[in-house]
Amino acid sequence: MAERAAVSRESPGRGRAVPAVVLATVVAVAAVGVAAVVRHSSDARDPHATAEPSVHTAKVIRRDLSDSQTVVGQLGFGPVKELKGAGTGTLTKLPPDGTTTGRGRALYRVDDKPVPVFYGDTPFFRDLKKVGVIGNDVTVLRNNLAALGYDVGDEGAVRRSAGQAPVQGSTLTPSLVAALKQWQQDVGLKPTGELKVGDGVVLPGPVRVSGVKAQIGDPVAEDILGYVAPKKVITVPVDAQQVSAIKPGEPVTLMLPGRNVPGTVSGISGTEQDASSQPPAGDDSTSKIDVTVLPKRASDVANLDEGDVPVEFVSEIHKNVLTVPIGALLALSGGGFALQRPGGELVRVQTGMFATGLVEISGKGLTEGLDVVVAS
């Protein structure tokens, strides 16, 4: 199985200069290597010379190298979003903190009537009562009633005048109105077949109530509560200059106490942290963008306390390449690098990706298992 190594972000990549500390090391090794060759020649002429200590060697190994960065994130339920009520009426019941929403279940009550939850991306911004009306809000109603098991019928043809711009969304059909009436009766609402603003609350998906702001007796058209993700996530602040290498859906590794577990990037915030959180002038820190990460198995973090979790993002992988320890590189006087064989022979190499303590190499005469001298 190929070995995988995490890359330091300060290590040079393909075509970049090697850090000064590495150059100092490899130049020192070159001097030692040359001295070893000279001593070897001298010893060949003097049979009474004492034996030199054996040199440190390593083998050229074929493996996978990955270019990655590890950033410490915060385990919790993610950023809090605010829910504002709509329509008219008075709040008569509110959910307790920690409540998890469910499609079709009431989140709160207004004038003692339940206000159920629908999932979607468009709120009910108008009364839906006229057959034939088209829009994304109708799509939300249609999709949710269908998901709850109601017969919403066929979509229905949409008639448009010649040259008329297309209208997005579904059509309110007689079958959809009939399904709405049946649903209203089942949840304890008057089966009018009309859905008024405020009769339902649209959320992006299942959420967890985090902080109720309103009080019983308040008007509904106010800030009602905050909500977060229903399960624990890791929020990772990534340098704005580096976030472009991270894509939603890509795999990551969560470094939990005593073990590593897989995760996935679920989202990237669209804006940088606001100016009030930016470092003062002269600070070499960069602005941050929050990246939300989900564990592949929610159970991996379900029993962990909220706190720091290192997350490894892999941006590039070089598979099945030849590698040696960085300490095996020798800086050549004319430029470039070489490896030294135990007998003193130098083998010129091209360097590729630098990983933690390792470097990708290529060149004529290189084979897996080749022994090379390494700085002690």
Secondary structure as UniProt FT lines:
FT   TURN            9..10
FT   TURN            14..15
FT   HELIX           20..45
FT   TURN            47..48
FT   STRAND          57..59
FT   STRAND          61..76
FT   STRAND          81..84
FT   STRAND          90..93
FT   TURN            97..98
FT   TURN            103..104
FT   STRAND          106..110
FT   TURN            111..112
FT   STRAND          113..119
FT   TURN            131..132
FT   STRAND          134..135
FT   HELIX           136..147
FT   TURN            148..149
FT   TURN            162..163
FT   STRAND          170..171
FT   HELIX           174..186
FT   TURN            187..188
FT   TURN            197..198
FT   STRAND          201..203
FT   STRAND          208..212
FT   TURN            216..217
FT   STRAND          223..228
FT   STRAND          233..239
FT   TURN            240..242
FT   HELIX           243..245
FT   TURN            248..249
FT   STRAND          251..256
FT   TURN            257..258
FT   STRAND          259..268
FT   HELIX           275..277
FT   TURN            281..282
FT   STRAND          288..295
FT   HELIX           299..302
FT   STRAND          307..325
FT   HELIX           326..328
FT   STRAND          330..331
FT   TURN            333..334
FT   STRAND          337..340
FT   TURN            342..343
FT   STRAND          346..355
FT   TURN            356..357
FT   STRAND          358..362
FT   TURN            364..365
FT   TURN            368..369
FT   STRAND          371..373
//
